[in-house]
Amino acid sequence: MTKRIVITPQASSDIDQHFAYISQENQEAALKFFDSARQSFAQLARTPGMGSL
């Protein structure tokens, strides 16, 4: 069962800031960062008990 992931405004802002910082030097790396973050959220939604607290 997939859980609902809520990305807070602060978390969204943090991701955007990291993306902007990375993209100053490497646009491709910034896109990979953003995609990896999105994939991580999806994985957490699918398996919310994974990892440690």
Distance bins in CASP14 RR format, pairs under 12 A and 6 or more apart:
PFRMAT RR
TARGET T0000
AUTHOR 0000-0000-0000
RMODE 2
METHOD distances of the structure
MODEL  1
1 45 0 0 0 0 1 0 0 0 0 0 0
1 46 0 0 0 0 1 0 0 0 0 0 0
1 47 0 0 0 0 0 1 0 0 0 0 0
1 48 0 0 0 0 1 0 0 0 0 0 0
1 49 0 0 0 0 0 1 0 0 0 0 0
2 41 0 0 0 0 0 1 0 0 0 0 0
2 42 0 0 0 0 1 0 0 0 0 0 0
2 43 0 0 0 0 0 1 0 0 0 0 0
2 44 0 0 0 0 1 0 0 0 0 0 0
2 45 1 0 1 0 0 0 0 0 0 0 0
2 46 1 0 1 0 0 0 0 0 0 0 0
2 47 0 0 0 0 1 0 0 0 0 0 0
2 48 0 0 0 0 1 0 0 0 0 0 0
3 41 0 0 0 0 0 1 0 0 0 0 0
3 42 0 0 0 0 0 1 0 0 0 0 0
3 43 0 0 0 0 0 1 0 0 0 0 0
3 44 1 0 0 1 0 0 0 0 0 0 0
3 45 1 0 1 0 0 0 0 0 0 0 0
3 46 1 0 0 1 0 0 0 0 0 0 0
3 47 0 0 0 0 1 0 0 0 0 0 0
3 48 1 0 1 0 0 0 0 0 0 0 0
3 49 0 0 0 0 1 0 0 0 0 0 0
3 50 0 0 0 0 0 1 0 0 0 0 0
4 41 0 0 0 0 0 1 0 0 0 0 0
4 42 0 0 0 0 0 1 0 0 0 0 0
4 44 0 0 0 0 0 1 0 0 0 0 0
4 45 1 0 0 1 0 0 0 0 0 0 0
4 46 0 0 0 0 0 1 0 0 0 0 0
4 48 0 0 0 0 1 0 0 0 0 0 0
5 11 0 0 0 0 0 1 0 0 0 0 0
5 12 0 0 0 0 0 1 0 0 0 0 0
5 37 0 0 0 0 0 1 0 0 0 0 0
5 38 0 0 0 0 0 1 0 0 0 0 0
5 39 0 0 0 0 0 1 0 0 0 0 0
5 40 0 0 0 0 1 0 0 0 0 0 0
5 41 1 0 1 0 0 0 0 0 0 0 0
5 42 1 0 0 1 0 0 0 0 0 0 0
5 43 0 0 0 0 1 0 0 0 0 0 0
5 44 1 0 0 1 0 0 0 0 0 0 0
5 45 1 0 1 0 0 0 0 0 0 0 0
5 46 0 0 0 0 1 0 0 0 0 0 0
5 47 0 0 0 0 0 1 0 0 0 0 0
5 48 0 0 0 0 1 0 0 0 0 0 0
6 12 0 0 0 0 0 1 0 0 0 0 0
6 41 0 0 0 0 1 0 0 0 0 0 0
6 44 0 0 0 0 0 1 0 0 0 0 0
6 45 0 0 0 0 0 1 0 0 0 0 0
7 13 0 0 0 0 1 0 0 0 0 0 0
7 14 0 0 0 0 1 0 0 0 0 0 0
7 15 1 0 0 1 0 0 0 0 0 0 0
7 16 0 0 0 0 0 1 0 0 0 0 0
7 37 0 0 0 0 1 0 0 0 0 0 0
7 38 0 0 0 0 1 0 0 0 0 0 0
7 40 0 0 0 0 0 1 0 0 0 0 0
7 41 1 0 0 1 0 0 0 0 0 0 0
7 42 0 0 0 0 0 1 0 0 0 0 0
7 44 0 0 0 0 0 1 0 0 0 0 0
7 45 0 0 0 0 0 1 0 0 0 0 0
8 14 0 0 0 0 1 0 0 0 0 0 0
8 15 0 0 0 0 0 1 0 0 0 0 0
8 41 0 0 0 0 0 1 0 0 0 0 0
9 15 0 0 0 0 0 1 0 0 0 0 0
9 16 0 0 0 0 0 1 0 0 0 0 0
10 16 0 0 0 0 0 1 0 0 0 0 0
10 17 0 0 0 0 0 1 0 0 0 0 0
11 17 0 0 0 0 0 1 0 0 0 0 0
11 18 0 0 0 0 0 1 0 0 0 0 0
11 37 0 0 0 0 1 0 0 0 0 0 0
11 40 0 0 0 0 0 1 0 0 0 0 0
11 41 0 0 0 0 1 0 0 0 0 0 0
12 18 0 0 0 0 0 1 0 0 0 0 0
12 19 0 0 0 0 0 1 0 0 0 0 0
12 34 0 0 0 0 0 1 0 0 0 0 0
12 37 0 0 0 0 0 1 0 0 0 0 0
12 38 0 0 0 0 0 1 0 0 0 0 0
12 41 0 0 0 0 0 1 0 0 0 0 0
13 19 0 0 0 0 0 1 0 0 0 0 0
13 20 0 0 0 0 0 1 0 0 0 0 0
14 20 0 0 0 0 0 1 0 0 0 0 0
14 21 0 0 0 0 0 1 0 0 0 0 0
14 33 0 0 0 0 0 1 0 0 0 0 0
14 37 0 0 0 0 1 0 0 0 0 0 0
15 21 0 0 0 0 0 1 0 0 0 0 0
15 22 0 0 0 0 0 1 0 0 0 0 0
15 30 0 0 0 0 0 1 0 0 0 0 0
15 33 0 0 0 0 1 0 0 0 0 0 0
15 34 1 0 0 1 0 0 0 0 0 0 0
15 35 0 0 0 0 0 1 0 0 0 0 0
15 36 0 0 0 0 0 1 0 0 0 0 0
15 37 1 0 1 0 0 0 0 0 0 0 0
15 38 0 0 0 0 1 0 0 0 0 0 0
15 40 0 0 0 0 0 1 0 0 0 0 0
15 41 0 0 0 0 1 0 0 0 0 0 0
16 22 0 0 0 0 0 1 0 0 0 0 0
16 23 0 0 0 0 0 1 0 0 0 0 0
16 30 0 0 0 0 0 1 0 0 0 0 0
16 33 0 0 0 0 0 1 0 0 0 0 0
16 34 0 0 0 0 1 0 0 0 0 0 0
16 37 0 0 0 0 0 1 0 0 0 0 0
17 23 0 0 0 0 0 1 0 0 0 0 0
17 24 0 0 0 0 0 1 0 0 0 0 0
17 30 0 0 0 0 0 1 0 0 0 0 0
17 33 0 0 0 0 0 1 0 0 0 0 0
17 34 0 0 0 0 0 1 0 0 0 0 0
18 24 0 0 0 0 0 1 0 0 0 0 0
18 29 0 0 0 0 0 1 0 0 0 0 0
18 30 0 0 0 0 1 0 0 0 0 0 0
18 32 0 0 0 0 0 1 0 0 0 0 0
18 33 1 0 0 1 0 0 0 0 0 0 0
18 34 0 0 0 0 1 0 0 0 0 0 0
18 36 0 0 0 0 0 1 0 0 0 0 0
18 37 0 0 0 0 1 0 0 0 0 0 0
19 25 0 0 0 0 0 1 0 0 0 0 0
19 26 0 0 0 0 0 1 0 0 0 0 0
19 27 0 0 0 0 1 0 0 0 0 0 0
19 29 0 0 0 0 1 0 0 0 0 0 0
19 30 1 0 1 0 0 0 0 0 0 0 0
19 31 0 0 0 0 1 0 0 0 0 0 0
19 32 0 0 0 0 0 1 0 0 0 0 0
19 33 1 0 0 1 0 0 0 0 0 0 0
19 34 1 0 1 0 0 0 0 0 0 0 0
19 35 0 0 0 0 0 1 0 0 0 0 0
19 36 0 0 0 0 0 1 0 0 0 0 0
19 37 0 0 0 0 1 0 0 0 0 0 0
19 38 0 0 0 0 0 1 0 0 0 0 0
20 27 0 0 0 0 0 1 0 0 0 0 0
20 30 1 0 0 1 0 0 0 0 0 0 0
20 33 0 0 0 0 0 1 0 0 0 0 0
20 34 0 0 0 0 0 1 0 0 0 0 0
21 29 0 0 0 0 0 1 0 0 0 0 0
21 30 0 0 0 0 1 0 0 0 0 0 0
21 33 0 0 0 0 1 0 0 0 0 0 0
22 28 0 0 0 0 1 0 0 0 0 0 0
22 29 1 0 1 0 0 0 0 0 0 0 0
22 30 1 0 1 0 0 0 0 0 0 0 0
22 31 0 0 0 0 1 0 0 0 0 0 0
22 32 0 0 0 0 1 0 0 0 0 0 0
22 33 1 0 1 0 0 0 0 0 0 0 0
22 34 0 0 0 0 1 0 0 0 0 0 0
22 36 0 0 0 0 0 1 0 0 0 0 0
22 37 0 0 0 0 0 1 0 0 0 0 0
23 29 1 0 0 1 0 0 0 0 0 0 0
23 30 1 1 0 0 0 0 0 0 0 0 0
23 31 1 0 0 1 0 0 0 0 0 0 0
23 32 0 0 0 0 0 1 0 0 0 0 0
23 33 0 0 0 0 1 0 0 0 0 0 0
23 34 0 0 0 0 1 0 0 0 0 0 0
24 30 0 0 0 0 1 0 0 0 0 0 0
25 33 0 0 0 0 0 1 0 0 0 0 0
26 32 0 0 0 0 1 0 0 0 0 0 0
26 33 0 0 0 0 1 0 0 0 0 0 0
27 33 0 0 0 0 0 1 0 0 0 0 0
27 34 0 0 0 0 0 1 0 0 0 0 0
28 34 0 0 0 0 0 1 0 0 0 0 0
28 35 0 0 0 0 0 1 0 0 0 0 0
29 35 0 0 0 0 0 1 0 0 0 0 0
29 36 0 0 0 0 0 1 0 0 0 0 0
30 36 0 0 0 0 0 1 0 0 0 0 0
30 37 0 0 0 0 0 1 0 0 0 0 0
31 37 0 0 0 0 0 1 0 0 0 0 0
31 38 0 0 0 0 0 1 0 0 0 0 0
32 38 0 0 0 0 0 1 0 0 0 0 0
32 39 0 0 0 0 0 1 0 0 0 0 0
33 39 0 0 0 0 0 1 0 0 0 0 0
33 40 0 0 0 0 0 1 0 0 0 0 0
34 40 0 0 0 0 0 1 0 0 0 0 0
34 41 0 0 0 0 0 1 0 0 0 0 0
35 41 0 0 0 0 0 1 0 0 0 0 0
35 42 0 0 0 0 0 1 0 0 0 0 0
36 42 0 0 0 0 0 1 0 0 0 0 0
36 43 0 0 0 0 0 1 0 0 0 0 0
37 43 0 0 0 0 0 1 0 0 0 0 0
37 44 0 0 0 0 0 1 0 0 0 0 0
38 44 0 0 0 0 0 1 0 0 0 0 0
38 45 0 0 0 0 0 1 0 0 0 0 0
39 45 0 0 0 0 0 1 0 0 0 0 0
39 46 0 0 0 0 0 1 0 0 0 0 0
40 46 0 0 0 0 0 1 0 0 0 0 0
40 47 0 0 0 0 0 1 0 0 0 0 0
40 50 0 0 0 0 0 1 0 0 0 0 0
40 51 0 0 0 0 0 1 0 0 0 0 0
41 47 0 0 0 0 0 1 0 0 0 0 0
41 48 0 0 0 0 0 1 0 0 0 0 0
42 48 0 0 0 0 0 1 0 0 0 0 0
43 49 0 0 0 0 0 1 0 0 0 0 0
43 50 1 0 0 1 0 0 0 0 0 0 0
43 51 0 0 0 0 0 1 0 0 0 0 0
44 50 1 0 0 1 0 0 0 0 0 0 0
44 51 0 0 0 0 1 0 0 0 0 0 0
END
